[in-house]
């Protein structure tokens, strides 16, 4: 098949949605499909690229307004390219693209991966919601990562009949426990002992301040991998609580061997996010792929659906450092329970969250658009030759 993906940005731009789009597109190319990504550039210049077989068109960006890239040529590229592909796959929220797609010819099937509701720009919702609802009505299918994406959405319950759950998945090459990784694992264990790991941007919604607060109640080390604007605020909190020997802000880790080693060397992974900005938590998949039990928060998002409470993870209420501390201690002080959770986490990962499972699920979903209808005996859409 020939599939056009439209997202906000694309690799090497880093972000949760961009990671998902990259994994889907490269997996589809590996299956033999033709894939192009249409997205915004980060400058006023249109550029063309091919990355691991995926064609990429980055449209010139004039400016960014309310997190929306304003691209003067995006409508031209959408209308030109959509006619060349079997399926147009939009990744939302992406208001400008969704509005433009309303004017595409009816014979072009459109699907959307609904990554999340608009969270930060709520003042714009009265203007955006009518466009979004018309766009979702126009779409053939809506892909969501978990059932909670539907349950807690402000708009998806009305469109549940056309929602299809396709969990996100990740490649695991960068997480393999090679001898080089094992060497770093041994160094980390020697330096830190049994430790708790957290990974993410140092921003408010990640809830790392509550993880630091929780660390006052136990002795094990906590390592937080990542960089971001809240680094000084978090380091000040560590110092004020006398935890400089116990809690370490590691910083950003770009080396795959070192990154993998931090996961493999830890005993428990923590995701203490406090708002629905954390809509899934891809880092949970990396922990599960490395056989690690997880303590995370019971958000009204996809986060608590990734694992199974009491089998692969423990859930605590957001912004509750006391409950977070107790859950972490429960796992850190019980090696048998950790082992049980670890095994179940790896099984669940292999069954649901590999890149291969995600890609095959997308390919099946696209193919279903062209299946023969049981009543009319013909397909609504026709694939290109």
PALOGU-928918 format. One line per 5 residues: number of its first residue (from 1); their letters; for each residue x, y, z of C-alpha. Coordinates in nm, 2 decimals. Layout:
! PALOGU-928918
NUM = A = X:Y:Z ~ ...
This chain:
! PALOGU-928918
1 = XXXXX = 0.00:0.00:0.00 ~ 0.09:0.37:-0.03 ~ 0.04:0.56:0.29 ~ 0.08:0.93:0.36 ~ 0.14:1.02:0.73
6 = XXXXX = 0.09:1.38:0.83 ~ 0.23:1.49:1.17 ~ 0.36:1.80:1.34 ~ 0.73:1.71:1.31 ~ 0.94:1.41:1.23
11 = XXXXX = 1.27:1.26:1.33 ~ 1.53:1.38:1.42 ~ 1.29:1.61:1.61 ~ 1.23:1.44:1.94 ~ 0.89:1.40:2.10
16 = XXXXX = 0.64:1.13:2.20 ~ 0.42:1.16:1.89 ~ 0.73:1.18:1.66 ~ 0.87:0.86:1.81 ~ 0.54:0.68:1.74
21 = XXXXX = 0.52:0.81:1.38 ~ 0.88:0.71:1.31 ~ 0.83:0.35:1.45 ~ 0.51:0.30:1.25 ~ 0.65:0.44:0.92
26 = XXXXX = 0.99:0.26:0.93 ~ 0.80:-0.07:1.02 ~ 0.56:-0.02:0.73 ~ 0.86:0.04:0.49 ~ 1.02:-0.28:0.62
31 = XXXXX = 0.70:-0.46:0.52 ~ 0.73:-0.33:0.17 ~ 0.48:-0.05:0.18 ~ 0.55:0.30:0.03 ~ 0.54:0.56:0.30
36 = XXXXX = 0.58:0.94:0.31 ~ 0.57:1.18:0.60 ~ 0.44:1.54:0.55 ~ 0.52:1.76:0.85 ~ 0.66:2.10:0.95
41 = XXXXX = 1.01:2.21:0.93 ~ 1.17:2.41:1.22 ~ 1.27:2.69:0.98 ~ 1.14:2.89:0.68 ~ 1.25:2.64:0.42
46 = XXXXX = 1.09:2.34:0.26 ~ 1.32:2.04:0.27 ~ 1.30:1.68:0.13 ~ 1.47:1.38:0.28 ~ 1.47:1.00:0.29
51 = XXXXX = 1.53:0.84:0.63 ~ 1.55:0.46:0.65 ~ 1.33:0.43:0.34 ~ 1.07:0.68:0.46 ~ 1.02:0.99:0.23
56 = XXXXX = 0.99:1.31:0.43 ~ 0.87:1.65:0.32 ~ 0.92:1.92:0.58 ~ 0.72:2.23:0.50 ~ 0.85:2.57:0.55
61 = XXXXX = 0.74:2.70:0.89 ~ 0.66:3.07:0.92 ~ 0.60:3.08:1.29 ~ 0.45:2.88:1.58 ~ 0.12:3.00:1.73
66 = XXXXX = -0.03:2.82:2.04 ~ 0.20:2.52:1.97 ~ 0.07:2.50:1.61 ~ 0.32:2.53:1.33 ~ 0.20:2.78:1.07
71 = XXXXX = 0.30:2.66:0.73 ~ 0.20:2.87:0.42 ~ 0.25:2.58:0.18 ~ 0.09:2.29:0.38 ~ -0.24:2.30:0.20
76 = XXXXX = -0.07:2.28:-0.14 ~ 0.13:1.98:-0.03 ~ -0.16:1.80:0.13 ~ -0.38:1.83:-0.18 ~ -0.10:1.74:-0.42
81 = XXXXX = 0.03:1.44:-0.22 ~ -0.30:1.29:-0.09 ~ -0.41:1.20:-0.44 ~ -0.10:0.99:-0.48 ~ -0.16:0.77:-0.18
86 = XXXXX = -0.41:0.50:-0.08 ~ -0.45:0.63:0.27 ~ -0.40:0.96:0.45 ~ -0.30:0.91:0.81 ~ -0.31:1.22:1.03
91 = XXXXX = -0.16:1.23:1.38 ~ -0.35:1.47:1.61 ~ -0.42:1.70:1.76 ~ -0.31:1.90:1.46 ~ -0.58:2.17:1.40
96 = XXXXX = -0.45:2.33:1.08 ~ -0.40:1.99:0.91 ~ -0.74:1.86:1.03 ~ -0.92:2.17:0.89 ~ -0.74:2.14:0.55
101 = XXXXX = -0.83:1.76:0.53 ~ -1.20:1.85:0.54 ~ -1.17:1.97:0.19 ~ -1.00:1.65:0.05 ~ -1.20:1.46:-0.21
106 = XXXXX = -1.43:1.20:-0.06 ~ -1.27:0.91:-0.24 ~ -0.95:0.96:-0.04 ~ -0.97:0.76:0.29 ~ -0.85:0.94:0.60
111 = XXXXX = -0.77:0.79:0.93 ~ -0.63:0.96:1.24 ~ -0.43:0.85:1.54 ~ -0.58:1.04:1.83 ~ -0.28:1.09:2.06
116 = XXXXX = -0.46:1.31:2.31 ~ -0.71:1.59:2.37 ~ -0.58:1.94:2.36 ~ -0.45:1.99:2.72 ~ -0.25:2.32:2.73
121 = XXXXX = -0.46:2.55:2.50 ~ -0.80:2.49:2.66 ~ -0.90:2.85:2.58 ~ -0.90:2.76:2.22 ~ -1.13:2.46:2.25
126 = XXXXX = -1.46:2.65:2.17 ~ -1.31:2.74:1.83 ~ -1.13:2.41:1.77 ~ -1.40:2.16:1.88 ~ -1.64:2.22:1.59
131 = XXXXX = -1.35:2.16:1.34 ~ -1.23:1.85:1.53 ~ -1.58:1.70:1.53 ~ -1.62:1.75:1.16 ~ -1.28:1.61:1.10
136 = XXXXX = -1.35:1.30:1.31 ~ -1.68:1.25:1.12 ~ -1.49:1.27:0.79 ~ -1.24:1.00:0.91 ~ -1.30:0.64:0.84
141 = XXXXX = -1.13:0.52:1.16 ~ -0.98:0.67:1.47 ~ -0.68:0.48:1.62 ~ -0.62:0.51:2.00 ~ -0.35:0.35:2.21
146 = XXXXX = -0.57:0.25:2.50 ~ -0.94:0.23:2.61 ~ -0.87:0.53:2.84 ~ -0.81:0.75:2.54 ~ -1.17:0.71:2.46
151 = XXXXX = -1.31:0.70:2.81 ~ -1.16:1.02:2.93 ~ -1.16:1.22:2.61 ~ -1.39:1.52:2.58 ~ -1.49:1.42:2.23
156 = XXXXX = -1.42:1.05:2.15 ~ -1.71:0.90:2.34 ~ -1.94:1.03:2.06 ~ -1.71:0.85:1.81 ~ -1.65:0.53:1.99
161 = XXXXX = -1.81:0.33:1.71 ~ -1.53:0.41:1.48 ~ -1.24:0.39:1.73 ~ -0.98:0.11:1.69 ~ -0.74:0.03:1.98
166 = XXXXX = -0.38:0.00:1.85 ~ -0.13:0.01:2.13 ~ 0.20:0.19:2.07 ~ 0.50:-0.02:2.02 ~ 0.88:0.03:2.02
171 = XXXXX = 1.18:-0.14:1.86 ~ 1.41:-0.31:2.11 ~ 1.75:-0.31:1.94 ~ 1.88:-0.02:2.15 ~ 1.77:-0.21:2.47
176 = XXXXX = 1.95:-0.54:2.41 ~ 2.17:-0.66:2.69 ~ 2.50:-0.70:2.50 ~ 2.83:-0.75:2.67 ~ 2.90:-0.38:2.64
181 = XXXXX = 2.58:-0.30:2.81 ~ 2.65:-0.57:3.08 ~ 2.98:-0.40:3.16 ~ 2.81:-0.06:3.21 ~ 2.54:-0.24:3.42
186 = XXXXX = 2.80:-0.37:3.65 ~ 2.96:-0.03:3.69 ~ 2.62:0.12:3.77 ~ 2.54:-0.14:4.03 ~ 2.88:-0.10:4.19
191 = XXXXX = 2.83:0.27:4.21 ~ 2.47:0.30:4.31 ~ 2.36:-0.05:4.45 ~ 2.00:-0.13:4.41 ~ 1.83:0.18:4.27
196 = XXXXX = 1.50:0.32:4.14 ~ 1.51:0.47:3.79 ~ 1.30:0.74:3.64 ~ 1.34:0.88:3.28 ~ 1.19:1.19:3.12
201 = XXXXX = 1.21:1.56:3.05 ~ 1.25:1.77:3.36 ~ 0.92:1.94:3.34 ~ 0.64:2.00:3.59 ~ 0.39:1.74:3.47
206 = XXXXX = 0.64:1.45:3.51 ~ 0.60:1.48:3.89 ~ 0.97:1.43:3.97 ~ 0.93:1.66:4.27 ~ 0.70:1.40:4.43
211 = XXXXX = 0.95:1.13:4.36 ~ 1.22:1.33:4.54 ~ 0.98:1.39:4.83 ~ 0.91:1.02:4.84 ~ 1.28:0.94:4.87
216 = XXXXX = 1.30:1.09:5.22 ~ 1.12:0.78:5.35 ~ 1.36:0.51:5.22 ~ 1.73:0.45:5.18 ~ 1.77:0.33:4.82
221 = XXXXX = 1.91:0.56:4.55 ~ 1.69:0.73:4.29 ~ 1.84:0.81:3.95 ~ 1.65:1.05:3.72 ~ 1.76:1.05:3.36
226 = XXXXX = 1.67:1.35:3.15 ~ 1.71:1.72:3.10 ~ 1.48:2.01:3.09 ~ 1.38:2.35:3.23 ~ 1.31:2.23:3.58
231 = XXXXX = 1.66:2.10:3.65 ~ 1.76:2.38:3.89 ~ 1.42:2.36:4.07 ~ 1.46:1.98:4.12 ~ 1.83:2.01:4.22
236 = XXXXX = 1.74:2.28:4.48 ~ 1.47:2.04:4.62 ~ 1.72:1.76:4.65 ~ 1.97:1.99:4.83 ~ 1.71:2.14:5.06
241 = XXXXX = 1.60:1.79:5.18 ~ 1.96:1.67:5.23 ~ 1.92:1.41:4.95 ~ 2.22:1.49:4.74 ~ 2.38:1.15:4.82
246 = XXXXX = 2.06:0.96:4.75 ~ 1.89:1.13:4.45 ~ 2.09:1.20:4.14 ~ 1.98:1.40:3.83 ~ 2.19:1.21:3.57
251 = XXXXX = 2.11:1.44:3.28 ~ 2.03:1.35:2.92 ~ 2.18:1.02:2.81 ~ 2.22:0.99:2.43 ~ 2.45:0.69:2.41
256 = XXXXX = 2.24:0.37:2.34 ~ 2.46:0.14:2.55 ~ 2.46:0.37:2.85 ~ 2.08:0.44:2.81 ~ 2.00:0.07:2.80
261 = XXXXX = 2.23:0.00:3.10 ~ 2.04:0.24:3.32 ~ 1.72:0.04:3.26 ~ 1.88:-0.31:3.30 ~ 2.07:-0.21:3.62
266 = XXXXX = 1.77:-0.07:3.81 ~ 1.54:-0.27:4.03 ~ 1.22:-0.07:3.98 ~ 1.11:0.19:3.73 ~ 0.90:0.49:3.85
271 = XXXXX = 0.67:0.71:3.63 ~ 0.53:0.97:3.88 ~ 0.35:1.19:3.63 ~ 0.08:1.42:3.77 ~ -0.13:1.54:3.47
276 = XXXXX = -0.28:1.41:3.15 ~ 0.00:1.57:2.95 ~ 0.14:1.22:3.02 ~ -0.09:1.04:2.79 ~ 0.08:0.70:2.75
281 = XXXXX = 0.44:0.70:2.88 ~ 0.65:0.53:2.62 ~ 0.93:0.49:2.88 ~ 0.71:0.23:3.05 ~ 0.75:0.01:2.74
286 = XXXXX = 1.13:0.05:2.76 ~ 1.12:-0.06:3.13 ~ 0.89:-0.36:3.05 ~ 1.12:-0.46:2.76 ~ 1.40:-0.48:3.02
291 = XXXXX = 1.19:-0.69:3.26 ~ 1.13:-0.42:3.51 ~ 0.84:-0.37:3.75 ~ 0.68:-0.03:3.74 ~ 0.52:0.21:3.99
296 = XXXXX = 0.31:0.47:3.81 ~ 0.02:0.71:3.87 ~ -0.35:0.65:3.82 ~ -0.40:0.93:3.57 ~ -0.72:0.97:3.36
301 = XXXXX = -0.51:0.89:3.05 ~ -0.36:0.59:2.89 ~ -0.08:0.56:3.15 ~ -0.24:0.32:3.39 ~ -0.36:0.10:3.10
306 = XXXXX = -0.01:0.02:2.98 ~ 0.05:-0.24:3.25 ~ -0.18:-0.45:3.47 ~ -0.23:-0.33:3.83 ~ -0.10:-0.59:4.07
311 = XXXXX = 0.06:-0.80:3.79 ~ 0.32:-0.58:3.62 ~ 0.28:-0.25:3.81 ~ 0.16:-0.07:4.11 ~ -0.07:0.24:4.08
316 = XXXXX = -0.07:0.53:4.31 ~ -0.27:0.86:4.31 ~ -0.09:1.15:4.14 ~ 0.08:1.41:4.37 ~ 0.09:1.17:4.66
321 = XXXXX = 0.45:1.12:4.77 ~ 0.35:0.91:5.07 ~ 0.17:0.65:4.85 ~ 0.45:0.66:4.60 ~ 0.71:0.60:4.87
326 = XXXXX = 0.51:0.30:5.01 ~ 0.47:0.14:4.66 ~ 0.83:0.18:4.58 ~ 0.93:0.03:4.91 ~ 0.69:-0.26:4.87
331 = XXXXX = 0.88:-0.36:4.55 ~ 1.23:-0.27:4.66 ~ 1.19:-0.48:4.98 ~ 1.04:-0.79:4.82 ~ 1.26:-0.96:4.56
336 = XXXXX = 1.00:-1.23:4.50 ~ 0.73:-0.98:4.41 ~ 0.98:-0.79:4.19 ~ 1.06:-1.11:4.00 ~ 0.69:-1.19:3.96
341 = XXXXX = 0.61:-0.84:3.82 ~ 0.92:-0.85:3.60 ~ 0.83:-1.17:3.42 ~ 0.47:-1.06:3.37 ~ 0.59:-0.72:3.24
346 = XXXXX = 0.81:-0.88:2.97 ~ 0.53:-1.12:2.86 ~ 0.29:-0.83:2.83 ~ 0.54:-0.63:2.63 ~ 0.61:-0.91:2.39
351 = XXXXX = 0.24:-0.96:2.33 ~ 0.13:-0.60:2.29 ~ 0.40:-0.35:2.26 ~ 0.67:-0.45:2.01 ~ 0.72:-0.25:1.70
356 = XXXXX = 0.62:-0.55:1.49 ~ 0.28:-0.59:1.66 ~ 0.20:-0.22:1.62 ~ 0.30:-0.22:1.25 ~ 0.10:-0.53:1.16
361 = XXXXX = -0.20:-0.38:1.34 ~ -0.17:-0.07:1.13 ~ -0.14:-0.26:0.81 ~ -0.44:-0.47:0.89 ~ -0.64:-0.15:0.97
366 = XXXXX = -0.55:0.01:0.64 ~ -0.63:-0.31:0.45 ~ -0.98:-0.32:0.62 ~ -1.06:0.01:0.44 ~ -1.05:-0.18:0.11
371 = XXXXX = -1.23:-0.50:0.21 ~ -1.55:-0.59:0.03 ~ -1.86:-0.48:0.21 ~ -2.08:-0.78:0.30 ~ -2.40:-0.59:0.19
376 = XXXXX = -2.29:-0.39:-0.12 ~ -2.04:-0.66:-0.23 ~ -1.80:-0.38:-0.32 ~ -1.54:-0.17:-0.14 ~ -1.59:0.20:-0.07
381 = XXXXX = -1.23:0.26:-0.17 ~ -1.00:0.14:-0.43 ~ -0.63:0.09:-0.39 ~ -0.39:0.24:-0.65 ~ -0.22:0.00:-0.88
